């Protein structure tokens, strides 16, 4: 199944939005949808961040999936687990 993720980021003095649709394992999503979305978002944010490696001001302002579920705090927890 796919989930829609929007990340609001800041880098190089600019705020910007990235959005996309990401595949997740249905069984994982049914067990814990927020955590599954956070893991997918974290991986994607790391890819985006690598494009802004020289930006010392890179930050995550908001992470939302399926239009209205804010998972920013969970994405930060993923960073400590992975």
mmCIF file as gemmi writes it, N, C-alpha and C atoms, coordinates in Angstrom:
data_model
loop_
_atom_site.group_PDB
_atom_site.id
_atom_site.type_symbol
_atom_site.label_atom_id
_atom_site.label_alt_id
_atom_site.label_comp_id
_atom_site.label_asym_id
_atom_site.label_entity_id
_atom_site.label_seq_id
_atom_site.pdbx_PDB_ins_code
_atom_site.Cartn_x
_atom_site.Cartn_y
_atom_site.Cartn_z
_atom_site.occupancy
_atom_site.B_iso_or_equiv
_atom_site.pdbx_formal_charge
_atom_site.auth_seq_id
_atom_site.auth_asym_id
_atom_site.pdbx_PDB_model_num
ATOM 1 N N . UNK Axp A 1 ? 0.833 -1.17 0 1 0 ? 1 A 1
ATOM 2 C CA . UNK Axp A 1 ? 0 0 0 1 0 ? 1 A 1
ATOM 3 C C . UNK Axp A 1 ? 0.884 1.241 0 1 0 ? 1 A 1
ATOM 4 N N . UNK Axp A 2 ? 0.334 2.363 -0.356 1 0 ? 2 A 1
ATOM 5 C CA . UNK Axp A 2 ? 1.071 3.626 -0.397 1 0 ? 2 A 1
ATOM 6 C C . UNK Axp A 2 ? 0.469 4.63 0.582 1 0 ? 2 A 1
ATOM 7 N N . UNK Axp A 3 ? 1.339 5.464 1.131 1 0 ? 3 A 1
ATOM 8 C CA . UNK Axp A 3 ? 0.892 6.577 1.964 1 0 ? 3 A 1
ATOM 9 C C . UNK Axp A 3 ? 1.46 7.866 1.382 1 0 ? 3 A 1
ATOM 10 N N . UNK Axp A 4 ? 0.755 8.949 1.587 1 0 ? 4 A 1
ATOM 11 C CA . UNK Axp A 4 ? 1.21 10.26 1.122 1 0 ? 4 A 1
ATOM 12 C C . UNK Axp A 4 ? 1.889 10.982 2.274 1 0 ? 4 A 1
ATOM 13 N N . UNK Axp A 5 ? 3.081 11.518 1.986 1 0 ? 5 A 1
ATOM 14 C CA . UNK Axp A 5 ? 3.854 12.215 3.006 1 0 ? 5 A 1
ATOM 15 C C . UNK Axp A 5 ? 4.21 13.605 2.493 1 0 ? 5 A 1
ATOM 16 N N . UNK Axp A 6 ? 4.086 14.592 3.381 1 0 ? 6 A 1
ATOM 17 C CA . UNK Axp A 6 ? 4.539 15.954 3.103 1 0 ? 6 A 1
ATOM 18 C C . UNK Axp A 6 ? 5.544 16.328 4.179 1 0 ? 6 A 1
ATOM 19 N N . UNK Axp A 7 ? 6.682 16.862 3.76 1 0 ? 7 A 1
ATOM 20 C CA . UNK Axp A 7 ? 7.671 17.338 4.72 1 0 ? 7 A 1
ATOM 21 C C . UNK Axp A 7 ? 7.924 18.814 4.455 1 0 ? 7 A 1
ATOM 22 N N . UNK Axp A 8 ? 7.847 19.582 5.51 1 0 ? 8 A 1
ATOM 23 C CA . UNK Axp A 8 ? 8.125 21.012 5.451 1 0 ? 8 A 1
ATOM 24 C C . UNK Axp A 8 ? 9.514 21.196 6.058 1 0 ? 8 A 1
ATOM 25 N N . UNK Axp A 9 ? 10.426 21.689 5.245 1 0 ? 9 A 1
ATOM 26 C CA . UNK Axp A 9 ? 11.824 21.771 5.628 1 0 ? 9 A 1
ATOM 27 C C . UNK Axp A 9 ? 12.364 23.175 5.488 1 0 ? 9 A 1
ATOM 28 N N . UNK Axp A 10 ? 13.536 23.379 6.059 1 0 ? 10 A 1
ATOM 29 C CA . UNK Axp A 10 ? 14.241 24.646 5.938 1 0 ? 10 A 1
ATOM 30 C C . UNK Axp A 10 ? 15.701 24.33 5.637 1 0 ? 10 A 1
ATOM 31 N N . UNK Axp A 11 ? 16.251 24.972 4.623 1 0 ? 11 A 1
ATOM 32 C CA . UNK Axp A 11 ? 17.664 24.812 4.285 1 0 ? 11 A 1
ATOM 33 C C . UNK Axp A 11 ? 18.123 26.018 3.489 1 0 ? 11 A 1
ATOM 34 N N . UNK Axp A 12 ? 19.335 26.421 3.739 1 0 ? 12 A 1
ATOM 35 C CA . UNK Axp A 12 ? 19.941 27.542 3.02 1 0 ? 12 A 1
ATOM 36 C C . UNK Axp A 12 ? 19.067 28.793 3.057 1 0 ? 12 A 1
ATOM 37 N N . UNK Axp A 13 ? 18.445 29.035 4.214 1 0 ? 13 A 1
ATOM 38 C CA . UNK Axp A 13 ? 17.641 30.229 4.403 1 0 ? 13 A 1
ATOM 39 C C . UNK Axp A 13 ? 16.273 30.197 3.757 1 0 ? 13 A 1
ATOM 40 N N . UNK Axp A 14 ? 15.849 29.04 3.272 1 0 ? 14 A 1
ATOM 41 C CA . UNK Axp A 14 ? 14.574 28.941 2.558 1 0 ? 14 A 1
ATOM 42 C C . UNK Axp A 14 ? 13.704 27.831 3.144 1 0 ? 14 A 1
ATOM 43 N N . UNK Axp A 15 ? 12.409 28.116 3.292 1 0 ? 15 A 1
ATOM 44 C CA . UNK Axp A 15 ? 11.44 27.092 3.669 1 0 ? 15 A 1
ATOM 45 C C . UNK Axp A 15 ? 10.906 26.451 2.399 1 0 ? 15 A 1
ATOM 46 N N . UNK Axp A 16 ? 10.734 25.12 2.429 1 0 ? 16 A 1
ATOM 47 C CA . UNK Axp A 16 ? 10.182 24.456 1.26 1 0 ? 16 A 1
ATOM 48 C C . UNK Axp A 16 ? 9.42 23.201 1.647 1 0 ? 16 A 1
ATOM 49 N N . UNK Axp A 17 ? 8.613 22.748 0.717 1 0 ? 17 A 1
ATOM 50 C CA . UNK Axp A 17 ? 7.761 21.576 0.9 1 0 ? 17 A 1
ATOM 51 C C . UNK Axp A 17 ? 8.169 20.519 -0.111 1 0 ? 17 A 1
ATOM 52 N N . UNK Axp A 18 ? 8.261 19.296 0.357 1 0 ? 18 A 1
ATOM 53 C CA . UNK Axp A 18 ? 8.441 18.138 -0.521 1 0 ? 18 A 1
ATOM 54 C C . UNK Axp A 18 ? 7.295 17.188 -0.208 1 0 ? 18 A 1
ATOM 55 N N . UNK Axp A 19 ? 6.7 16.616 -1.234 1 0 ? 19 A 1
ATOM 56 C CA . UNK Axp A 19 ? 5.624 15.659 -0.992 1 0 ? 19 A 1
ATOM 57 C C . UNK Axp A 19 ? 5.739 14.51 -1.96 1 0 ? 19 A 1
ATOM 58 N N . UNK Axp A 20 ? 5.212 13.359 -1.539 1 0 ? 20 A 1
ATOM 59 C CA . UNK Axp A 20 ? 5.261 12.193 -2.396 1 0 ? 20 A 1
ATOM 60 C C . UNK Axp A 20 ? 4.448 11.052 -1.83 1 0 ? 20 A 1
ATOM 61 N N . UNK Axp A 21 ? 4.352 10.001 -2.606 1 0 ? 21 A 1
ATOM 62 C CA . UNK Axp A 21 ? 3.641 8.798 -2.214 1 0 ? 21 A 1
ATOM 63 C C . UNK Axp A 21 ? 4.67 7.687 -2.028 1 0 ? 21 A 1
ATOM 64 N N . UNK Axp A 22 ? 4.558 6.947 -0.916 1 0 ? 22 A 1
ATOM 65 C CA . UNK Axp A 22 ? 5.572 5.963 -0.571 1 0 ? 22 A 1
ATOM 66 C C . UNK Axp A 22 ? 4.955 4.611 -0.246 1 0 ? 22 A 1
ATOM 67 N N . UNK Axp A 23 ? 5.577 3.544 -0.734 1 0 ? 23 A 1
ATOM 68 C CA . UNK Axp A 23 ? 5.068 2.21 -0.411 1 0 ? 23 A 1
ATOM 69 C C . UNK Axp A 23 ? 5.456 1.814 1.014 1 0 ? 23 A 1
ATOM 70 N N . UNK Axp A 24 ? 4.529 1.21 1.707 1 0 ? 24 A 1
ATOM 71 C CA . UNK Axp A 24 ? 4.795 0.647 3.031 1 0 ? 24 A 1
ATOM 72 C C . UNK Axp A 24 ? 4.167 -0.742 3.09 1 0 ? 24 A 1
ATOM 73 N N . UNK Axp A 25 ? 4.707 -1.565 3.962 1 0 ? 25 A 1
ATOM 74 C CA . UNK Axp A 25 ? 4.163 -2.907 4.139 1 0 ? 25 A 1
ATOM 75 C C . UNK Axp A 25 ? 2.814 -2.809 4.853 1 0 ? 25 A 1
ATOM 76 N N . UNK Axp A 26 ? 1.811 -3.411 4.263 1 0 ? 26 A 1
ATOM 77 C CA . UNK Axp A 26 ? 0.451 -3.325 4.802 1 0 ? 26 A 1
ATOM 78 C C . UNK Axp A 26 ? 0.377 -3.849 6.23 1 0 ? 26 A 1
ATOM 79 N N . UNK Axp A 27 ? 1.032 -4.969 6.508 1 0 ? 27 A 1
ATOM 80 C CA . UNK Axp A 27 ? 0.958 -5.544 7.854 1 0 ? 27 A 1
ATOM 81 C C . UNK Axp A 27 ? 1.607 -4.622 8.885 1 0 ? 27 A 1
ATOM 82 N N . UNK Axp A 28 ? 2.734 -3.987 8.532 1 0 ? 28 A 1
ATOM 83 C CA . UNK Axp A 28 ? 3.362 -3.035 9.446 1 0 ? 28 A 1
ATOM 84 C C . UNK Axp A 28 ? 2.452 -1.833 9.686 1 0 ? 28 A 1
ATOM 85 N N . UNK Axp A 29 ? 1.832 -1.36 8.61 1 0 ? 29 A 1
ATOM 86 C CA . UNK Axp A 29 ? 0.95 -0.198 8.71 1 0 ? 29 A 1
ATOM 87 C C . UNK Axp A 29 ? -0.259 -0.509 9.601 1 0 ? 29 A 1
ATOM 88 N N . UNK Axp A 30 ? -0.804 -1.703 9.471 1 0 ? 30 A 1
ATOM 89 C CA . UNK Axp A 30 ? -1.952 -2.066 10.299 1 0 ? 30 A 1
ATOM 90 C C . UNK Axp A 30 ? -1.582 -2.164 11.772 1 0 ? 30 A 1
ATOM 91 N N . UNK Axp A 31 ? -0.347 -2.612 12.062 1 0 ? 31 A 1
ATOM 92 C CA . UNK Axp A 31 ? 0.102 -2.728 13.453 1 0 ? 31 A 1
ATOM 93 C C . UNK Axp A 31 ? 0.344 -1.357 14.076 1 0 ? 31 A 1
ATOM 94 N N . UNK Axp A 32 ? 1.012 -0.465 13.331 1 0 ? 32 A 1
ATOM 95 C CA . UNK Axp A 32 ? 1.365 0.849 13.873 1 0 ? 32 A 1
ATOM 96 C C . UNK Axp A 32 ? 1.529 1.844 12.719 1 0 ? 32 A 1
ATOM 97 N N . UNK Axp A 33 ? 0.426 2.422 12.264 1 0 ? 33 A 1
ATOM 98 C CA . UNK Axp A 33 ? 0.487 3.288 11.084 1 0 ? 33 A 1
ATOM 99 C C . UNK Axp A 33 ? 1.392 4.508 11.253 1 0 ? 33 A 1
ATOM 100 N N . UNK Axp A 34 ? 1.361 5.145 12.42 1 0 ? 34 A 1
ATOM 101 C CA . UNK Axp A 34 ? 2.175 6.34 12.607 1 0 ? 34 A 1
ATOM 102 C C . UNK Axp A 34 ? 3.672 6.018 12.554 1 0 ? 34 A 1
ATOM 103 N N . UNK Axp A 35 ? 4.065 4.947 13.243 1 0 ? 35 A 1
ATOM 104 C CA . UNK Axp A 35 ? 5.485 4.576 13.243 1 0 ? 35 A 1
ATOM 105 C C . UNK Axp A 35 ? 5.946 4.162 11.841 1 0 ? 35 A 1
ATOM 106 N N . UNK Axp A 36 ? 5.133 3.409 11.138 1 0 ? 36 A 1
ATOM 107 C CA . UNK Axp A 36 ? 5.477 2.977 9.784 1 0 ? 36 A 1
ATOM 108 C C . UNK Axp A 36 ? 5.658 4.185 8.874 1 0 ? 36 A 1
ATOM 109 N N . UNK Axp A 37 ? 4.778 5.156 8.998 1 0 ? 37 A 1
ATOM 110 C CA . UNK Axp A 37 ? 4.898 6.386 8.203 1 0 ? 37 A 1
ATOM 111 C C . UNK Axp A 37 ? 6.147 7.159 8.603 1 0 ? 37 A 1
ATOM 112 N N . UNK Axp A 38 ? 6.461 7.202 9.883 1 0 ? 38 A 1
ATOM 113 C CA . UNK Axp A 38 ? 7.636 7.927 10.362 1 0 ? 38 A 1
ATOM 114 C C . UNK Axp A 38 ? 8.927 7.312 9.822 1 0 ? 38 A 1
ATOM 115 N N . UNK Axp A 39 ? 8.998 5.995 9.776 1 0 ? 39 A 1
ATOM 116 C CA . UNK Axp A 39 ? 10.186 5.32 9.239 1 0 ? 39 A 1
ATOM 117 C C . UNK Axp A 39 ? 10.354 5.656 7.759 1 0 ? 39 A 1
ATOM 118 N N . UNK Axp A 40 ? 9.252 5.615 7.012 1 0 ? 40 A 1
ATOM 119 C CA . UNK Axp A 40 ? 9.314 5.961 5.583 1 0 ? 40 A 1
ATOM 120 C C . UNK Axp A 40 ? 9.733 7.42 5.406 1 0 ? 40 A 1
ATOM 121 N N . UNK Axp A 41 ? 9.176 8.298 6.205 1 0 ? 41 A 1
ATOM 122 C CA . UNK Axp A 41 ? 9.499 9.719 6.107 1 0 ? 41 A 1
ATOM 123 C C . UNK Axp A 41 ? 10.955 9.978 6.473 1 0 ? 41 A 1
ATOM 124 N N . UNK Axp A 42 ? 11.437 9.317 7.505 1 0 ? 42 A 1
ATOM 125 C CA . UNK Axp A 42 ? 12.82 9.512 7.929 1 0 ? 42 A 1
ATOM 126 C C . UNK Axp A 42 ? 13.8 9.154 6.808 1 0 ? 42 A 1
ATOM 127 N N . UNK Axp A 43 ? 13.572 8.015 6.174 1 0 ? 43 A 1
ATOM 128 C CA . UNK Axp A 43 ? 14.444 7.609 5.074 1 0 ? 43 A 1
ATOM 129 C C . UNK Axp A 43 ? 14.439 8.619 3.942 1 0 ? 43 A 1
ATOM 130 N N . UNK Axp A 44 ? 13.277 9.123 3.63 1 0 ? 44 A 1
ATOM 131 C CA . UNK Axp A 44 ? 13.156 10.103 2.553 1 0 ? 44 A 1
ATOM 132 C C . UNK Axp A 44 ? 13.822 11.427 2.925 1 0 ? 44 A 1
ATOM 133 N N . UNK Axp A 45 ? 13.636 11.858 4.163 1 0 ? 45 A 1
ATOM 134 C CA . UNK Axp A 45 ? 14.249 13.104 4.622 1 0 ? 45 A 1
ATOM 135 C C . UNK Axp A 45 ? 15.775 12.995 4.561 1 0 ? 45 A 1
ATOM 136 N N . UNK Axp A 46 ? 16.313 11.831 4.883 1 0 ? 46 A 1
ATOM 137 C CA . UNK Axp A 46 ? 17.762 11.651 4.794 1 0 ? 46 A 1
ATOM 138 C C . UNK Axp A 46 ? 18.249 11.806 3.358 1 0 ? 46 A 1
ATOM 139 N N . UNK Axp A 47 ? 17.466 11.332 2.401 1 0 ? 47 A 1
ATOM 140 C CA . UNK Axp A 47 ? 17.817 11.518 0.987 1 0 ? 47 A 1
ATOM 141 C C . UNK Axp A 47 ? 17.786 12.999 0.618 1 0 ? 47 A 1
ATOM 142 N N . UNK Axp A 48 ? 16.747 13.693 1.061 1 0 ? 48 A 1
ATOM 143 C CA . UNK Axp A 48 ? 16.635 15.127 0.778 1 0 ? 48 A 1
ATOM 144 C C . UNK Axp A 48 ? 17.801 15.867 1.433 1 0 ? 48 A 1
ATOM 145 N N . UNK Axp A 49 ? 18.088 15.524 2.674 1 0 ? 49 A 1
ATOM 146 C CA . UNK Axp A 49 ? 19.156 16.192 3.415 1 0 ? 49 A 1
ATOM 147 C C . UNK Axp A 49 ? 20.504 16.034 2.722 1 0 ? 49 A 1
ATOM 148 N N . UNK Axp A 50 ? 20.743 14.892 2.118 1 0 ? 50 A 1
ATOM 149 C CA . UNK Axp A 50 ? 22.026 14.683 1.435 1 0 ? 50 A 1
ATOM 150 C C . UNK Axp A 50 ? 22.203 15.651 0.264 1 0 ? 50 A 1
ATOM 151 N N . UNK Axp A 51 ? 21.109 16.124 -0.298 1 0 ? 51 A 1
ATOM 152 C CA . UNK Axp A 51 ? 21.18 17.121 -1.367 1 0 ? 51 A 1
ATOM 153 C C . UNK Axp A 51 ? 21.541 18.506 -0.834 1 0 ? 51 A 1
ATOM 154 N N . UNK Axp A 52 ? 21.373 18.704 0.464 1 0 ? 52 A 1
ATOM 155 C CA . UNK Axp A 52 ? 21.666 19.994 1.092 1 0 ? 52 A 1
ATOM 156 C C . UNK Axp A 52 ? 22.782 19.842 2.127 1 0 ? 52 A 1
ATOM 157 N N . UNK Axp A 53 ? 23.728 18.975 1.848 1 0 ? 53 A 1
ATOM 158 C CA . UNK Axp A 53 ? 24.774 18.641 2.813 1 0 ? 53 A 1
ATOM 159 C C . UNK Axp A 53 ? 25.537 19.873 3.297 1 0 ? 53 A 1
ATOM 160 N N . UNK Axp A 54 ? 25.687 20.848 2.445 1 0 ? 54 A 1
ATOM 161 C CA . UNK Axp A 54 ? 26.445 22.038 2.825 1 0 ? 54 A 1
ATOM 162 C C . UNK Axp A 54 ? 25.62 23.01 3.669 1 0 ? 54 A 1
ATOM 163 N N . UNK Axp A 55 ? 24.347 22.731 3.837 1 0 ? 55 A 1
ATOM 164 C CA . UNK Axp A 55 ? 23.468 23.637 4.575 1 0 ? 55 A 1
ATOM 165 C C . UNK Axp A 55 ? 23.528 23.351 6.071 1 0 ? 55 A 1
ATOM 166 N N . UNK Axp A 56 ? 24.089 24.287 6.812 1 0 ? 56 A 1
ATOM 167 C CA . UNK Axp A 56 ? 24.177 24.13 8.264 1 0 ? 56 A 1
ATOM 168 C C . UNK Axp A 56 ? 22.848 24.409 8.949 1 0 ? 56 A 1
ATOM 169 N N . UNK Axp A 57 ? 21.91 25.039 8.237 1 0 ? 57 A 1
ATOM 170 C CA . UNK Axp A 57 ? 20.637 25.4 8.859 1 0 ? 57 A 1
ATOM 171 C C . UNK Axp A 57 ? 19.5 24.444 8.479 1 0 ? 57 A 1
ATOM 172 N N . UNK Axp A 58 ? 19.838 23.241 7.998 1 0 ? 58 A 1
ATOM 173 C CA . UNK Axp A 58 ? 18.806 22.274 7.614 1 0 ? 58 A 1
ATOM 174 C C . UNK Axp A 58 ? 18.007 21.879 8.853 1 0 ? 58 A 1
ATOM 175 N N . UNK Axp A 59 ? 16.679 21.963 8.726 1 0 ? 59 A 1
ATOM 176 C CA . UNK Axp A 59 ? 15.826 21.536 9.828 1 0 ? 59 A 1
ATOM 177 C C . UNK Axp A 59 ? 14.491 21.023 9.28 1 0 ? 59 A 1
ATOM 178 N N . UNK Axp A 60 ? 13.855 20.201 10.083 1 0 ? 60 A 1
ATOM 179 C CA . UNK Axp A 60 ? 12.535 19.659 9.768 1 0 ? 60 A 1
ATOM 180 C C . UNK Axp A 60 ? 11.523 20.499 10.537 1 0 ? 60 A 1
ATOM 181 N N . UNK Axp A 61 ? 10.626 21.156 9.826 1 0 ? 61 A 1
ATOM 182 C CA . UNK Axp A 61 ? 9.613 21.978 10.487 1 0 ? 61 A 1
ATOM 183 C C . UNK Axp A 61 ? 8.334 21.192 10.76 1 0 ? 61 A 1
ATOM 184 N N . UNK Axp A 62 ? 7.942 20.333 9.826 1 0 ? 62 A 1
ATOM 185 C CA . UNK Axp A 62 ? 6.713 19.563 10.001 1 0 ? 62 A 1
ATOM 186 C C . UNK Axp A 62 ? 6.749 18.344 9.088 1 0 ? 62 A 1
ATOM 187 N N . UNK Axp A 63 ? 6.18 17.232 9.563 1 0 ? 63 A 1
ATOM 188 C CA . UNK Axp A 63 ? 6.038 16.023 8.751 1 0 ? 63 A 1
ATOM 189 C C . UNK Axp A 63 ? 4.601 15.55 8.914 1 0 ? 63 A 1
ATOM 190 N N . UNK Axp A 64 ? 3.9 15.416 7.794 1 0 ? 64 A 1
ATOM 191 C CA . UNK Axp A 64 ? 2.485 15.046 7.811 1 0 ? 64 A 1
ATOM 192 C C . UNK Axp A 64 ? 2.267 13.898 6.835 1 0 ? 64 A 1
ATOM 193 N N . UNK Axp A 65 ? 1.46 12.926 7.246 1 0 ? 65 A 1
ATOM 194 C CA . UNK Axp A 65 ? 1.079 11.887 6.283 1 0 ? 65 A 1
ATOM 195 C C . UNK Axp A 65 ? -0.438 11.797 6.209 1 0 ? 65 A 1
ATOM 196 N N . UNK Axp A 66 ? -0.88 11.317 5.065 1 0 ? 66 A 1
ATOM 197 C CA . UNK Axp A 66 ? -2.317 11.206 4.774 1 0 ? 66 A 1
ATOM 198 C C . UNK Axp A 66 ? -3.069 12.495 5.1 1 0 ? 66 A 1
ATOM 199 N N . UNK Axp A 67 ? -2.479 13.601 4.714 1 0 ? 67 A 1
ATOM 200 C CA . UNK Axp A 67 ? -3.042 14.951 4.75 1 0 ? 67 A 1
ATOM 201 C C . UNK Axp A 67 ? -3.119 15.644 6.107 1 0 ? 67 A 1
ATOM 202 N N . UNK Axp A 68 ? -3.254 14.912 7.217 1 0 ? 68 A 1
ATOM 203 C CA . UNK Axp A 68 ? -3.478 15.638 8.461 1 0 ? 68 A 1
ATOM 204 C C . UNK Axp A 68 ? -2.862 15.027 9.719 1 0 ? 68 A 1
ATOM 205 N N . UNK Axp A 69 ? -2.056 13.999 9.58 1 0 ? 69 A 1
ATOM 206 C CA . UNK Axp A 69 ? -1.49 13.356 10.762 1 0 ? 69 A 1
ATOM 207 C C . UNK Axp A 69 ? -0.033 13.788 10.918 1 0 ? 69 A 1
ATOM 208 N N . UNK Axp A 70 ? 0.231 14.596 11.943 1 0 ? 70 A 1
ATOM 209 C CA . UNK Axp A 70 ? 1.562 15.144 12.166 1 0 ? 70 A 1
ATOM 210 C C . UNK Axp A 70 ? 2.425 14.11 12.89 1 0 ? 70 A 1
ATOM 211 N N . UNK Axp A 71 ? 3.564 13.748 12.284 1 0 ? 71 A 1
ATOM 212 C CA . UNK Axp A 71 ? 4.445 12.736 12.865 1 0 ? 71 A 1
ATOM 213 C C . UNK Axp A 71 ? 5.871 13.255 13.067 1 0 ? 71 A 1
ATOM 214 N N . UNK Axp A 72 ? 6.02 14.558 13.16 1 0 ? 72 A 1
ATOM 215 C CA . UNK Axp A 72 ? 7.36 15.14 13.312 1 0 ? 72 A 1
ATOM 216 C C . UNK Axp A 72 ? 8.102 14.546 14.512 1 0 ? 72 A 1
ATOM 217 N N . UNK Axp A 73 ? 7.451 14.44 15.653 1 0 ? 73 A 1
ATOM 218 C CA . UNK Axp A 73 ? 8.109 13.919 16.851 1 0 ? 73 A 1
ATOM 219 C C . UNK Axp A 73 ? 8.519 12.453 16.681 1 0 ? 73 A 1
ATOM 220 N N . UNK Axp A 74 ? 7.677 11.68 16.001 1 0 ? 74 A 1
ATOM 221 C CA . UNK Axp A 74 ? 8.026 10.273 15.753 1 0 ? 74 A 1
ATOM 222 C C . UNK Axp A 74 ? 9.222 10.156 14.809 1 0 ? 74 A 1
ATOM 223 N N . UNK Axp A 75 ? 9.301 11.031 13.818 1 0 ? 75 A 1
ATOM 224 C CA . UNK Axp A 75 ? 10.438 11.009 12.898 1 0 ? 75 A 1
ATOM 225 C C . UNK Axp A 75 ? 11.726 11.269 13.687 1 0 ? 75 A 1
ATOM 226 N N . UNK Axp A 76 ? 11.673 12.148 14.648 1 0 ? 76 A 1
ATOM 227 C CA . UNK Axp A 76 ? 12.849 12.406 15.488 1 0 ? 76 A 1
ATOM 228 C C . UNK Axp A 76 ? 13.213 11.17 16.309 1 0 ? 76 A 1
ATOM 229 N N . UNK Axp A 77 ? 12.213 10.408 16.757 1 0 ? 77 A 1
ATOM 230 C CA . UNK Axp A 77 ? 12.475 9.18 17.505 1 0 ? 77 A 1
ATOM 231 C C . UNK Axp A 77 ? 13.096 8.111 16.611 1 0 ? 77 A 1
ATOM 232 N N . UNK Axp A 78 ? 12.668 8.056 15.361 1 0 ? 78 A 1
ATOM 233 C CA . UNK Axp A 78 ? 13.236 7.082 14.416 1 0 ? 78 A 1
ATOM 234 C C . UNK Axp A 78 ? 14.734 7.298 14.33 1 0 ? 78 A 1
ATOM 235 N N . UNK Axp A 79 ? 15.144 8.559 14.289 1 0 ? 79 A 1
ATOM 236 C CA . UNK Axp A 79 ? 16.568 8.895 14.196 1 0 ? 79 A 1
ATOM 237 C C . UNK Axp A 79 ? 17.355 8.261 15.334 1 0 ? 79 A 1
ATOM 238 N N . UNK Axp A 80 ? 16.777 8.175 16.52 1 0 ? 80 A 1
ATOM 239 C CA . UNK Axp A 80 ? 17.497 7.612 17.66 1 0 ? 80 A 1
ATOM 240 C C . UNK Axp A 80 ? 17.503 6.085 17.662 1 0 ? 80 A 1
ATOM 241 N N . UNK Axp A 81 ? 16.562 5.486 16.954 1 0 ? 81 A 1
ATOM 242 C CA . UNK Axp A 81 ? 16.441 4.021 16.926 1 0 ? 81 A 1
ATOM 243 C C . UNK Axp A 81 ? 17.296 3.42 15.795 1 0 ? 81 A 1
ATOM 244 N N . UNK Axp A 82 ? 17.341 4.107 14.686 1 0 ? 82 A 1
ATOM 245 C CA . UNK Axp A 82 ? 18.05 3.565 13.51 1 0 ? 82 A 1
ATOM 246 C C . UNK Axp A 82 ? 19.526 3.851 13.59 1 0 ? 82 A 1
